[in-house]
Amino acid sequence: MKNGRGKAQMKERVDVVELDTKSCQVLYYDEDARMLIVNDEDFSQIEVPLRLIKGAEKLLQAGDSIGVGMDGDNIVQISLPSSVLQKIRSIGMDDDDTADDR
């Protein structure tokens, strides 16, 4: 599905998920391929597998703000700062290889 369009069959069911969006800051990266972030609202710490940001960890630094969309305990969306997205575009990575702009 190259263009992002598709047809759902009448018998297929689509679950609608309401995301809990959190504003967070990058703390650091660890040796186990994870990024540790802190929720700005309640200061809870969240571990993010680096596979979810597909190379953007090379451009994110400690203290950078990101948005995190969660369904329960599952991270389903990460919004990178505009400055990081501009750097990604300038080095030729596709937006499909990264998270959405906020």
RAURUR-V901488 format. One record per residue. N is the residue number from 0. D_LAST is the distance of its C-alpha to the last C-alpha in Angstrom with 2 decimals. Layout:
# RAURUR-V901488
((N,D_LAST) (N,D_LAST))
This chain:
# RAURUR-V901488
((0,24.62) (1,23.35) (2,21.68) (3,19.83) (4,22.44) (5,25.15) (6,27.66) (7,28.17) (8,31.83) (9,33.14) (10,34.24) (11,30.87) (12,28.79) (13,25.03) (14,23.65) (15,20.83) (16,18.70) (17,16.96) (18,14.27) (19,14.53) (20,11.10) (21,11.77) (22,10.62) (23,12.60) (24,14.15) (25,15.72) (26,19.49) (27,21.21) (28,22.08) (29,25.38) (30,28.08) (31,27.36) (32,24.19) (33,21.86) (34,19.18) (35,19.76) (36,17.04) (37,17.78) (38,16.35) (39,16.06) (40,17.74) (41,20.76) (42,20.87) (43,21.39) (44,20.91) (45,19.29) (46,20.34) (47,17.99) (48,19.99) (49,19.08) (50,19.55) (51,16.18) (52,14.40) (53,17.12) (54,18.00) (55,14.86) (56,16.92) (57,18.99) (58,16.32) (59,14.88) (60,17.31) (61,18.54) (62,16.81) (63,13.33) (64,10.61) (65,8.43) (66,7.25) (67,10.06) (68,11.10) (69,14.88) (70,17.86) (71,20.62) (72,20.89) (73,19.14) (74,15.71) (75,14.39) (76,10.71) (77,8.97) (78,5.40) (79,6.68) (80,6.79) (81,7.30) (82,10.92) (83,11.20) (84,9.94) (85,12.49) (86,15.06) (87,14.68) (88,15.28) (89,18.15) (90,19.86) (91,19.70) (92,17.65) (93,16.30) (94,12.71) (95,14.67) (96,15.70) (97,12.38) (98,9.37) (99,6.43) (100,3.79) (101,0.00))
